[in-house]
């Protein structure tokens, strides 16, 4: 089952709650994801160049989540404990 980009963004938001997630296409084949501070909306982490399209399979969404979590682990490991 394919999901539209906006529907995939909702899944990302649900997965990373209570942290906020703002995602947008930064090219026809990649996205920019910002992880946001709950309440203030301040950017805690910004990740560009994540491969994606405007229509995503569930496996694509899982890969994107893994990539975001991997970058979090490297750059801001304390954020992982905030969303688990």
BATOR-124093 format. One line per 5 residues: number of its first residue (from 1); their letters; for each residue x, y, z of N, C-alpha, C, O, CB. Coordinates in steps of 0.02 Angstrom, whole numbers, plus 50000, padded with zeros to 5 digits. Glycine has a CB too. Layout:
<recs>
NUM = A = X,Y,Z,X,Y,Z,X,Y,Z,X,Y,Z,X,Y,Z  ...
</recs>
This chain:
<recs>
1 = XXXXX = 50042,49941,50000,50000,50000,50000,50044,50062,50000,50088,50070,50042,49953,50000,50061  50031,50106,49953,50070,50168,49949,50034,50222,49988,49973,50223,49993,50080,50189,49874  50074,50268,50016,50047,50325,50052,50073,50388,50021,50129,50391,49995,50066,50322,50128  50033,50439,50023,50054,50504,49997,50106,50534,50045,50111,50513,50102,49993,50552,49988  50143,50582,50021,50193,50615,50063,50161,50644,50127,50188,50633,50181,50229,50670,50024
6 = XXXXX = 50104,50680,50122,50073,50706,50184,50053,50650,50233,50061,50658,50293,50012,50747,50166  50028,50594,50207,50010,50539,50251,50072,50508,50284,50070,50489,50342,49971,50485,50212  50126,50504,50247,50189,50479,50275,50214,50525,50330,50241,50502,50380,50242,50470,50220  50206,50590,50320,50227,50639,50371,50189,50630,50436,50217,50638,50490,50218,50711,50344  50125,50614,50430,50085,50601,50490,50113,50541,50528,50118,50543,50589,50010,50589,50472
11 = XXXXX = 50132,50489,50492,50162,50430,50525,50228,50448,50559,50243,50423,50613,50174,50375,50474  50268,50491,50527,50331,50514,50559,50315,50553,50623,50349,50543,50674,50372,50558,50510  50266,50596,50620,50247,50635,50679,50225,50590,50736,50244,50600,50793,50192,50685,50662  50184,50540,50720,50161,50494,50771,50218,50453,50800,50221,50442,50860,50108,50446,50741  50264,50432,50758,50321,50391,50782,50366,50430,50829,50388,50403,50880,50362,50366,50722
16 = XXXXX = 50379,50493,50814,50428,50531,50853,50396,50572,50909,50432,50606,50945,50466,50576,50808  50331,50569,50918,50298,50605,50973,50329,50583,51039,50344,50524,51046,50222,50592,50973  50339,50627,51086,50312,50695,51090,50354,50748,51054,50334,50807,51053,50305,50714,51161  50411,50728,51025,50448,50777,50986,50407,50796,50925,50367,50756,50900,50518,50748,50964  50415,50856,50902,50381,50877,50841,50422,50858,50780,50483,50852,50784,50368,50952,50842
21 = XXXXX = 50388,50849,50724,50422,50834,50661,50393,50878,50607,50332,50883,50599,50413,50758,50642  50437,50912,50570,50417,50951,50512,50456,50923,50453,50518,50922,50454,50431,51029,50523  50421,50899,50403,50454,50869,50345,50429,50902,50282,50370,50920,50275,50440,50792,50342  50475,50912,50235,50458,50941,50171,50504,50912,50117,50559,50890,50132,50463,51019,50172  50479,50913,50056,50520,50891,50000,50570,50947,49986,50550,51005,49977,50476,50874,49936
26 = XXXXX = 50635,50931,49983,50684,50982,49966,50710,50974,49895,50749,51014,49870,50743,50980,50016  50687,50920,49861,50698,50910,49790,50647,50858,49768,50611,50831,49811,50773,50886,49774  50641,50843,49704,50592,50792,49683,50605,50722,49712,50561,50679,49710,50591,50788,49608  50666,50710,49738,50684,50644,49761,50713,50642,49832,50741,50592,49852,50732,50613,49714  50706,50697,49869,50732,50696,49938,50691,50743,49982,50655,50787,49959,50806,50717,49939
31 = XXXXX = 50699,50731,50047,50661,50771,50095,50707,50801,50148,50763,50778,50159,50607,50728,50128  50681,50851,50180,50712,50884,50237,50668,50871,50297,50607,50882,50294,50723,50962,50225  50697,50847,50352,50659,50834,50413,50689,50876,50469,50750,50877,50479,50661,50758,50431  50646,50910,50504,50667,50946,50564,50633,50915,50624,50572,50905,50625,50650,51023,50558  50672,50900,50676,50647,50875,50739,50640,50936,50784,50687,50975,50793,50694,50819,50771
36 = XXXXX = 50580,50945,50813,50564,51006,50849,50553,50994,50923,50529,50941,50944,50503,51038,50818  50570,51044,50962,50559,51045,51034,50484,51050,51046,50451,51095,51020,50597,51104,51068  50456,51005,51087,50385,51011,51102,50371,51078,51138,50412,51101,51178,50361,50951,51146  50316,51107,51123,50297,51170,51156,50324,51231,51121,50285,51276,51103,50320,51169,51226  50390,51235,51112,50419,51296,51083,50425,51292,51007,50424,51343,50973,50487,51308,51113
41 = XXXXX = 50430,51231,50980,50439,51224,50908,50510,51239,50885,50523,51242,50824,50392,51268,50872  50557,51248,50931,50626,51261,50913,50656,51199,50880,50643,51143,50900,50668,51281,50975  50697,51209,50828,50729,51154,50793,50785,51124,50835,50831,51159,50856,50756,51178,50724  50780,51059,50848,50831,51023,50885,50880,50988,50839,50939,50980,50855,50798,50973,50932  50855,50967,50781,50896,50931,50733,50866,50939,50664,50805,50935,50656,50903,50856,50751
46 = XXXXX = 50907,50951,50614,50884,50958,50546,50924,50910,50502,50985,50908,50505,50893,51032,50520  50888,50870,50462,50919,50819,50420,50895,50829,50349,50835,50824,50335,50903,50746,50446  50941,50843,50304,50924,50855,50234,50947,50796,50191,50990,50756,50211,50955,50920,50208  50917,50791,50133,50940,50741,50084,50917,50670,50096,50949,50624,50072,51013,50742,50081  50863,50660,50134,50837,50593,50145,50800,50571,50082,50753,50605,50061,50790,50590,50208
51 = XXXXX = 50821,50517,50052,50790,50493,49990,50716,50476,50002,50700,50439,50048,50828,50433,49962  50673,50503,49958,50602,50487,49962,50568,50511,49898,50600,50540,49853,50569,50520,50024  50503,50499,49894,50463,50522,49838,50397,50547,49865,50386,50546,49926,50453,50466,49785  50353,50568,49821,50288,50593,49844,50238,50537,49859,50184,50550,49884,50258,50640,49792  50257,50476,49844,50216,50417,49858,50262,50364,49888,50310,50343,49856,50179,50391,49793
56 = XXXXX = 50247,50342,49948,50292,50298,49985,50258,50234,50007,50201,50235,50028,50321,50334,50045  50295,50178,50003,50273,50115,50032,50289,50116,50106,50329,50157,50130,50307,50054,49996  50258,50072,50143,50271,50066,50215,50345,50052,50228,50373,50079,50276,50227,50009,50246  50377,50012,50186,50449,49998,50193,50490,50062,50184,50541,50070,50218,50471,49945,50143  50469,50106,50139,50504,50170,50130,50500,50212,50193,50549,50242,50213,50474,50208,50070
61 = XXXXX = 50441,50213,50223,50431,50252,50284,50474,50223,50341,50504,50261,50379,50357,50253,50305  50476,50157,50346,50518,50125,50398,50592,50142,50386,50629,50155,50434,50508,50048,50397  50614,50143,50323,50684,50161,50308,50698,50233,50328,50751,50248,50354,50698,50150,50232  50651,50277,50314,50660,50348,50333,50664,50355,50408,50707,50392,50433,50601,50391,50305  50621,50321,50445,50624,50323,50518,50692,50297,50542,50722,50328,50586,50567,50280,50549
66 = XXXXX = 50715,50242,50515,50781,50215,50534,50836,50265,50520,50882,50274,50561,50795,50149,50496  50833,50298,50463,50884,50348,50446,50883,50407,50494,50936,50431,50515,50874,50372,50374  50824,50430,50511,50818,50486,50558,50845,50465,50626,50884,50502,50657,50744,50509,50565  50826,50406,50650,50850,50382,50714,50926,50372,50714,50959,50385,50764,50815,50316,50733  50953,50349,50659,51026,50341,50653,51061,50408,50660,51111,50414,50695,51044,50307,50587
71 = XXXXX = 51035,50459,50625,51064,50526,50630,51056,50554,50701,51101,50587,50727,51032,50573,50579  50999,50541,50732,50988,50563,50801,51040,50531,50847,51069,50564,50890,50917,50546,50825  51051,50466,50837,51099,50429,50878,51169,50459,50873,51205,50463,50923,51101,50355,50857  51188,50480,50812,51254,50509,50801,51259,50582,50825,51310,50601,50854,51271,50506,50728  51207,50621,50813,51212,50693,50824,51180,50719,50888,51205,50766,50918,51181,50728,50766
76 = XXXXX = 51126,50688,50909,51089,50711,50968,51060,50650,51005,50999,50643,51008,51032,50761,50949  51102,50606,51032,51076,50543,51061,51025,50554,51117,50983,50510,51128,51134,50503,51089  51027,50609,51151,50979,50621,51205,50907,50628,51178,50859,50619,51215,50998,50684,51243  50899,50643,51114,50833,50649,51085,50798,50582,51080,50736,50579,51083,50837,50681,51017  50835,50528,51071,50805,50462,51066,50767,50444,51129,50713,50414,51126,50858,50409,51052
81 = XXXX = 50793,50461,51187,50759,50445,51249,50697,50488,51259,50652,50470,51298,50807,50454,51309  50694,50544,51225,50636,50589,51233,50576,50565,51193,50520,50583,51209,50654,50659,51211  50587,50525,51141,50530,50503,51102,50511,50431,51115,50460,50407,51090,50544,50513,51028  50551,50395,51154,50535,50324,51168,50488,50318,51226,50469,50263,51245,50599,50284,51182
</recs>
